[in-house]
């Protein structure tokens, strides 16, 4: 069982790291396209990389947890979601705070 958990944690950690790297690549490509005037946008996948890395960290016996947590916090889609959630109440004309009926 220990060998299975070790292999599963490595696979989950690699998959989570791949998603984190692809999220960063999507942001770079989207910014390049925006700079060139191309209307193509590449979306990121928030919270999936963090979930996989957290599961890998919880079942891992030999991968240091600080490495997995640092990779999870380095994901740019997490930071975009946090910035979006912080700025959401302050947007003008947004649906975040509908008018109070009289």
PLY file of the C-alpha trace (Angstrom):
ply
format ascii 1.0
element vertex 102
property float x
property float y
property float z
element edge 101
property int vertex1
property int vertex2
end_header
0.00 0.00 0.00
2.89 2.35 0.74
4.31 1.85 -2.75
0.92 2.59 -4.31
0.54 5.81 -2.27
4.05 6.90 -3.22
3.40 6.36 -6.93
-0.01 8.02 -6.71
1.44 11.05 -4.91
4.15 11.47 -7.55
1.62 11.19 -10.38
-0.73 13.68 -8.72
2.14 16.07 -8.01
3.32 15.93 -11.61
-0.18 16.44 -12.95
-0.76 19.37 -10.59
2.58 20.94 -11.54
1.72 20.49 -15.23
-1.59 22.33 -14.72
0.19 25.14 -12.86
2.71 25.51 -15.70
-0.02 25.42 -18.34
-1.98 28.12 -16.48
1.06 30.38 -16.62
1.51 29.59 -20.31
-2.15 30.43 -20.99
-1.78 33.83 -19.34
1.40 34.59 -21.32
-0.22 33.56 -24.62
-3.37 35.57 -23.87
-1.31 38.67 -23.08
0.71 38.22 -26.28
-2.46 37.84 -28.33
-3.95 40.93 -26.70
-0.77 42.90 -27.45
-0.82 41.79 -31.11
-4.50 42.61 -31.51
-5.63 39.01 -31.89
-9.01 38.38 -30.29
-8.20 34.86 -29.10
-8.22 34.23 -25.34
-6.86 31.16 -23.54
-8.54 30.42 -20.23
-6.88 29.17 -17.07
-8.16 26.39 -14.84
-8.43 27.69 -11.27
-8.17 25.48 -8.17
-7.58 22.16 -10.00
-3.79 22.37 -9.73
-4.03 23.34 -6.07
-6.40 20.48 -5.35
-4.12 17.91 -6.99
-1.02 19.26 -5.25
-2.77 19.30 -1.86
-3.93 15.70 -2.27
-0.42 14.71 -3.35
1.01 16.48 -0.29
-1.39 14.76 2.06
-0.57 11.24 0.86
3.12 11.75 0.07
5.71 10.17 2.31
8.89 11.43 0.70
8.10 14.64 -1.22
8.58 17.65 1.08
5.24 19.34 1.65
6.68 22.84 1.38
7.60 22.17 -2.25
4.04 21.15 -3.09
2.53 24.09 -1.19
4.86 26.56 -2.87
3.89 25.17 -6.27
0.22 25.42 -5.35
0.56 29.06 -4.27
2.62 29.93 -7.36
-0.33 29.21 -9.66
-1.31 32.42 -11.41
-4.97 31.42 -11.77
-5.26 31.33 -7.97
-3.96 34.89 -7.74
-6.30 36.06 -10.52
-9.26 34.53 -8.68
-8.23 36.14 -5.38
-7.79 39.55 -7.03
-11.15 39.15 -8.77
-12.91 38.26 -5.52
-11.34 41.20 -3.69
-12.17 43.70 -6.43
-15.68 42.39 -7.16
-17.56 44.49 -4.56
-15.81 47.67 -5.73
-16.73 47.40 -9.43
-19.17 50.02 -10.69
-22.26 48.77 -12.40
-21.60 45.15 -11.52
-24.19 42.63 -10.46
-22.31 42.07 -7.19
-24.42 44.61 -5.32
-27.86 44.97 -6.88
-29.93 48.03 -6.00
-32.08 47.77 -2.89
-35.79 47.66 -3.78
-38.01 50.32 -2.19
0 1
1 2
2 3
3 4
4 5
5 6
6 7
7 8
8 9
9 10
10 11
11 12
12 13
13 14
14 15
15 16
16 17
17 18
18 19
19 20
20 21
21 22
22 23
23 24
24 25
25 26
26 27
27 28
28 29
29 30
30 31
31 32
32 33
33 34
34 35
35 36
36 37
37 38
38 39
39 40
40 41
41 42
42 43
43 44
44 45
45 46
46 47
47 48
48 49
49 50
50 51
51 52
52 53
53 54
54 55
55 56
56 57
57 58
58 59
59 60
60 61
61 62
62 63
63 64
64 65
65 66
66 67
67 68
68 69
69 70
70 71
71 72
72 73
73 74
74 75
75 76
76 77
77 78
78 79
79 80
80 81
81 82
82 83
83 84
84 85
85 86
86 87
87 88
88 89
89 90
90 91
91 92
92 93
93 94
94 95
95 96
96 97
97 98
98 99
99 100
100 101
